[in-house]
Amino acid sequence: MKKFLLWIAICLPTIAWSGDERVDIARFSRGDMNGWQKKSFSGETRYSLDNSDGQLALRADSSATASGRYREVSVDLNKTPILNWIWKVGGILTGNDERTRAGDDYPARVYVVFSGGVMFWRTRAINYVWSNQQPIDSRWPNAFTDHAHMIAIESGSDRVGQWVSERRDVRADYRRAFGEEPGHVDAVAIMTDTDNTGAVATAWYGDIWFAEK
């Protein structure tokens, strides 16, 4: 996690988006992978476009691996603070304590990254995760770095196999996590990872966008 944040901060030539009503980040439903890049940590989670229940999406298959996809962006949260996305998981991980390093794995997670500009050591991220047992809307610092904050958006197996739509006020989540105003969003990333637990997980990621309230 920490290496990922530092790497993005150093290598980030951000792309500015026009308009203040909707900022499209991922258009996987159109088969559009433009701008999405790969970052590996431990082995390769396989990502591929897949039609699932009539929805074209990016499928992720992890088997004791951890790699993600990210897109460099520049999003002004004063204009478009609301992050929207849809996702689905094939199952949850069981038995892992996600607040520990040994258990820091998730079948699906969406990162919002704030690089801190030239002060790369201030790189921060909000991680929206599908938890195995943490209560929905619970939050905790990442086990590897306090620069990343975890929020359980879904929890448990009740909605496994279902497409689920999510909506989060990123600006409000950042304020609560770090006690200050956020800068621009500099990247959005997705990752299905099971390297710490050695488990197997499958997830599907649909479209992702920022919007006004």
Phi, psi and chi 1 to 4 in degrees:
 res  aa     phi    psi   chi1   chi2   chi3   chi4
   1 MET       -  -50.9  170.1   70.7   76.1      -
   2 LYS   -63.5  -42.7 -170.9  171.8 -176.0  178.9
   3 LYS   -60.5  -38.9  -70.3 -178.5  179.6  178.1
   4 PHE   -61.4  -46.2 -175.0   34.1      -      -
   5 LEU   -63.7  -43.6  -60.4 -178.8      -      -
   6 LEU   -65.8  -40.4  -64.2 -179.6      -      -
   7 TRP   -63.0  -43.7 -173.7   85.2      -      -
   8 ILE   -64.0  -41.7  -77.3 -176.8      -      -
   9 ALA   -62.3  -39.3      -      -      -      -
  10 ILE   -76.2  -36.0  -66.0  168.7      -      -
  11 CYS  -100.5   15.6  -59.4      -      -      -
  12 LEU   -92.4   98.7 -161.3   62.8      -      -
  13 PRO   -95.2   91.4   29.5  -23.3      -      -
  14 THR   -67.9  153.8   57.6      -      -      -
  15 ILE  -105.0  124.7  -61.1  171.8      -      -
  16 ALA   -84.7  144.0      -      -      -      -
  17 TRP  -114.9  140.7  -62.6   78.9      -      -
  18 SER   -92.0  161.9   60.5      -      -      -
  19 GLY    86.5  153.3      -      -      -      -
  20 ASP  -125.6   13.8   58.6   -0.3      -      -
  21 GLU  -102.7  -39.4  -64.9 -177.2   -5.3      -
  22 ARG  -150.3  133.4  175.7  176.2  170.5  130.5
  23 VAL  -120.5  108.2  179.0      -      -      -
  24 ASP   -76.6  126.6  -75.7  -46.3      -      -
  25 ILE  -102.7  -50.9  -55.2  -60.1      -      -
  26 ALA  -126.9  132.3      -      -      -      -
  27 ARG  -124.2   55.7  -64.7 -175.2  -66.1 -177.0
  28 PHE   -64.4  -27.2  -60.9  139.5      -      -
  29 SER   -64.5  -18.1   66.3      -      -      -
  30 ARG  -101.8    5.8  -55.8 -178.7 -168.6  179.9
  31 GLY    73.0   20.0      -      -      -      -
  32 ASP   -93.4  112.2 -174.7   -2.8      -      -
  33 MET  -108.9   14.0  -68.6  -66.9  -63.1      -
  34 ASN   -60.0  128.6 -178.6   48.4      -      -
  35 GLY    87.8  -10.1      -      -      -      -
  36 TRP   -83.3  130.2  -73.9   88.3      -      -
  37 GLN  -120.0  164.3  -57.0  177.5   60.8      -
  38 LYS  -104.1  142.8  177.4  174.5   69.3  173.7
  39 LYS  -140.6  122.7 -179.0   58.9 -178.6  174.6
  40 SER  -108.7  145.6  -60.0      -      -      -
  41 PHE  -121.6  -46.6  -57.0   97.1      -      -
  42 SER  -149.2   99.4  177.5      -      -      -
  43 GLY    70.8 -169.0      -      -      -      -
  44 GLU  -125.8  111.1  -68.7  -71.6  -19.7      -
  45 THR   -68.9  133.4  -61.5      -      -      -
  46 ARG   -86.2  127.5  -62.0 -170.2  -51.8  -85.1
  47 TYR  -119.0  131.4  -66.8   89.8      -      -
  48 SER  -156.3  148.3   59.9      -      -      -
  49 LEU   -68.4  136.3  -70.3  170.7      -      -
  50 ASP  -150.2  139.8  178.4   55.7      -      -
  51 ASN   -92.4  114.4 -166.1  -50.6      -      -
  52 SER  -124.3  116.7  179.1      -      -      -
  53 ASP    55.7   39.4  -63.2  -30.1      -      -
  54 GLY    80.5    4.4      -      -      -      -
  55 GLN  -115.0  117.0  171.2   73.8   44.4      -
  56 LEU   -75.0  126.9 -175.1   61.0      -      -
  57 ALA  -150.9  173.7      -      -      -      -
  58 LEU   -93.5  115.4 -170.2   64.2      -      -
  59 ARG   -90.4  139.6  173.9  172.7  172.1  159.6
  60 ALA  -122.8  130.1      -      -      -      -
  61 ASP  -124.6  118.0  -68.8  -76.0      -      -
  62 SER  -118.7  134.7  176.0      -      -      -
  63 SER  -136.1   93.5  179.0      -      -      -
  64 ALA    56.3   36.8      -      -      -      -
  65 THR  -128.5  164.5   56.1      -      -      -
  66 ALA  -149.1  102.5      -      -      -      -
  67 SER  -146.4  155.1   68.2      -      -      -
  68 GLY  -132.7  177.6      -      -      -      -
  69 ARG  -124.7  140.1  -64.9  -68.0 -175.4  -91.3
  70 TYR  -139.5  156.7   70.8   94.3      -      -
  71 ARG  -132.5  128.7 -175.3  164.7 -167.3 -179.0
  72 GLU   -77.9  131.6  -61.2  161.8   -7.2      -
  73 VAL  -144.7  174.6  -62.3      -      -      -
  74 SER  -138.8  107.6 -179.3      -      -      -
  75 VAL  -120.7  126.6  178.0      -      -      -
  76 ASP   -89.0  109.2 -175.0   -9.6      -      -
  77 LEU   -71.6  -14.1  -66.0 -179.8      -      -
  78 ASN   -70.7  -23.2  -68.7  -44.0      -      -
  79 LYS  -100.1  -43.6  -64.6  179.5  178.1  179.8
  80 THR  -133.3   79.7   51.7      -      -      -
  81 PRO   -85.2  -10.1   31.8  -35.7      -      -
  82 ILE   -97.2  117.1  -52.4  -59.0      -      -
  83 LEU   -91.4  128.9  179.4   65.4      -      -
  84 ASN  -120.5  141.2  -58.6  -94.3      -      -
  85 TRP  -160.9  164.3   75.2   95.6      -      -
  86 ILE  -125.6  146.8   59.8  173.5      -      -
  87 TRP  -155.3  168.5   59.0    0.1      -      -
  88 LYS  -152.2  145.2 -180.0  173.6   71.3  169.0
  89 VAL  -122.4  148.9  -62.1      -      -      -
  90 GLY   -83.4  -14.2      -      -      -      -
  91 GLY   178.2  168.9      -      -      -      -
  92 ILE  -108.0  162.1   61.5  168.1      -      -
  93 LEU   -82.4  148.1  -55.4 -178.0      -      -
  94 THR  -127.6  145.3   58.4      -      -      -
  95 GLY    86.1   -7.5      -      -      -      -
  96 ASN   -95.1  139.9   60.2  -46.6      -      -
  97 ASP   -92.1  104.6 -177.5   -8.8      -      -
  98 GLU   -68.8  -10.0  -62.8  145.7  -32.7      -
  99 ARG   -86.5   -1.5  -63.2  172.1 -177.9  -98.0
 100 THR  -112.8  161.3   67.9      -      -      -
 101 ARG   -63.8  -38.3  -67.0 -169.4  175.1 -167.9
 102 ALA   -67.8  -21.7      -      -      -      -
 103 GLY  -112.1    9.7      -      -      -      -
 104 ASP   -78.4   64.8 -177.0   45.4      -      -
 105 ASP  -131.3  151.0  -77.9  -15.6      -      -
 106 TYR  -146.7  142.2  -56.8   91.5      -      -
 107 PRO   -67.3  -25.9   24.7  -34.2      -      -
 108 ALA  -154.8  138.5      -      -      -      -
 109 ARG  -151.5  147.8   63.9  165.4  109.5 -174.4
 110 VAL  -122.3  122.2  175.1      -      -      -
 111 TYR   -96.2  144.8  -61.9   73.7      -      -
 112 VAL  -120.5  120.4 -178.8      -      -      -
 113 VAL  -110.7  134.8 -179.3      -      -      -
 114 PHE  -118.6  113.5  -55.7   78.9      -      -
 115 SER   -77.1  -26.0   77.3      -      -      -
 116 GLY    82.1    7.8      -      -      -      -
 117 GLY    63.9 -135.7      -      -      -      -
 118 VAL   -69.2  -19.2  -64.7      -      -      -
 119 MET   -86.9   69.8  -65.8 -176.7  -68.8      -
 120 PHE   -60.7  -23.4   62.0   83.3      -      -
 121 TRP   -68.2  -12.1   57.7   88.2      -      -
 122 ARG   -95.0    7.8  -67.7 -169.3   59.5 -169.2
 123 THR   -53.4  130.9  -63.7      -      -      -
 124 ARG  -133.6  160.5  -71.1  174.0  171.5  171.9
 125 ALA  -150.5  144.5      -      -      -      -
 126 ILE  -101.3  128.8  -60.3  -69.4      -      -
 127 ASN  -111.7  115.3  -82.2 -130.8      -      -
 128 TYR   -94.9  119.6  -61.9  111.1      -      -
 129 VAL  -125.9  155.4  -57.6      -      -      -
 130 TRP   -96.7  106.1 -165.0  -54.8      -      -
 131 SER   -88.0  159.2  172.1      -      -      -
 132 ASN   -82.9  -34.2   68.2  -15.5      -      -
 133 GLN  -151.9   -7.0   61.6 -179.9   -3.9      -
 134 GLN   -68.0  139.7  -58.4  -62.0  -30.2      -
 135 PRO   -59.8  145.8  -22.8   33.6      -      -
 136 ILE   -58.6  135.3  -69.0  176.6      -      -
 137 ASP    74.8    6.4 -151.8   33.8      -      -
 138 SER   -74.0  157.8   61.2      -      -      -
 139 ARG  -146.5  151.7   48.6 -167.3   73.8 -150.9
 140 TRP  -161.1  155.3   61.4   95.5      -      -
 141 PRO   -70.5  145.8   23.4  -32.1      -      -
 142 ASN   -59.8  145.6  179.6  -96.1      -      -
 143 ALA   -67.2  -20.9      -      -      -      -
 144 PHE  -100.6  -25.2  -70.8   90.8      -      -
 145 THR  -156.4  136.9  171.8      -      -      -
 146 ASP   -79.0    1.7   57.9    7.1      -      -
 147 HIS   -81.1   -6.4  -74.2 -171.2      -      -
 148 ALA  -121.3  136.0      -      -      -      -
 149 HIS  -119.1  131.5 -161.4   78.6      -      -
 150 MET  -101.3  138.5  -39.0  -58.6  -74.1      -
 151 ILE  -132.5  124.9  -57.5  176.9      -      -
 152 ALA   -80.5  112.2      -      -      -      -
 153 ILE   -91.1  -39.6  -56.2  -57.5      -      -
 154 GLU  -126.5  157.2  -60.9  -67.9  -24.3      -
 155 SER  -149.8  136.6 -178.6      -      -      -
 156 GLY    78.0 -169.3      -      -      -      -
 157 SER  -103.7    3.0   59.3      -      -      -
 158 ASP   -58.0  -32.9  -72.5  -10.5      -      -
 159 ARG  -113.0   16.5  -55.9  178.5   84.7  175.3
 160 VAL   -59.4  137.8  163.4      -      -      -
 161 GLY    81.1    2.5      -      -      -      -
 162 GLN  -112.8  142.1  -57.4  176.8   30.6      -
 163 TRP   -71.3  129.6  -79.8  109.8      -      -
 164 VAL  -125.4  131.0 -177.9      -      -      -
 165 SER   -94.4  135.5  -62.3      -      -      -
 166 GLU  -122.3  154.7  -49.5  -69.4    3.8      -
 167 ARG  -150.8  122.6  176.1 -179.9  170.0   89.9
 168 ARG  -136.1  141.3  -64.9  -64.0  -58.2 -167.3
 169 ASP   -86.5   97.9 -174.1  -28.8      -      -
 170 VAL   -65.4  -38.7  176.5      -      -      -
 171 ARG   -60.5  -44.6 -178.0  172.3   55.5 -174.9
 172 ALA   -66.9  -39.9      -      -      -      -
 173 ASP   -63.8  -39.4  -75.3  -22.4      -      -
 174 TYR   -65.9  -45.3 -172.9   98.3      -      -
 175 ARG   -57.0  -44.1  -71.8  168.7  174.4  166.2
 176 ARG   -68.9  -35.7 -174.6  172.7  175.2 -177.1
 177 ALA   -74.5  -43.4      -      -      -      -
 178 PHE  -115.7   -3.9  -60.5  110.8      -      -
 179 GLY    70.5   25.1      -      -      -      -
 180 GLU  -155.2  173.3   62.1 -176.6   32.1      -
 181 GLU   -77.4  140.4  -68.7  -63.7  -43.8      -
 182 PRO   -80.2  157.3   30.7  -35.6      -      -
 183 GLY   -87.0 -157.9      -      -      -      -
 184 HIS   -68.8  147.3  -80.6   62.5      -      -
 185 VAL   -69.8  134.2  172.1      -      -      -
 186 ASP  -110.5  -17.9  -67.8  -54.5      -      -
 187 ALA  -163.5  154.1      -      -      -      -
 188 VAL  -125.6  137.0  173.4      -      -      -
 189 ALA  -135.1  157.2      -      -      -      -
 190 ILE  -128.2  149.6   58.4  177.6      -      -
 191 MET  -158.6  134.7 -172.7  162.1   72.4      -
 192 THR  -112.2  116.8  -66.1      -      -      -
 193 ASP  -137.5  139.3   61.6  -51.4      -      -
 194 THR  -141.1   26.6   58.5      -      -      -
 195 ASP   -70.7  -33.1   59.3  -41.5      -      -
 196 ASN   -76.2  -36.4  -64.8  -52.5      -      -
 197 THR   -92.5  -18.5   59.0      -      -      -
 198 GLY    72.6   19.1      -      -      -      -
 199 ALA   -88.7 -176.7      -      -      -      -
 200 VAL  -121.0  137.7  174.0      -      -      -
 201 ALA  -149.0  148.3      -      -      -      -
 202 THR  -132.5  136.8  -61.4      -      -      -
 203 ALA  -144.2  160.4      -      -      -      -
 204 TRP  -126.4  134.0  -68.5  -98.1      -      -
 205 TYR  -113.7  124.7  -61.5   88.8      -      -
 206 GLY   -94.0 -157.8      -      -      -      -
 207 ASP   -64.7  150.8  -68.7  -11.1      -      -
 208 ILE  -133.1  132.9  -55.7  169.7      -      -
 209 TRP  -156.4  156.7   68.8   96.8      -      -
 210 PHE  -102.3  147.3  -77.6   89.0      -      -
 211 ALA  -146.8  167.3      -      -      -      -
 212 GLU   -71.6  168.6  -64.9  178.5  -48.6      -
 213 LYS   -62.6      -  -74.5 -173.5  178.0  -66.1
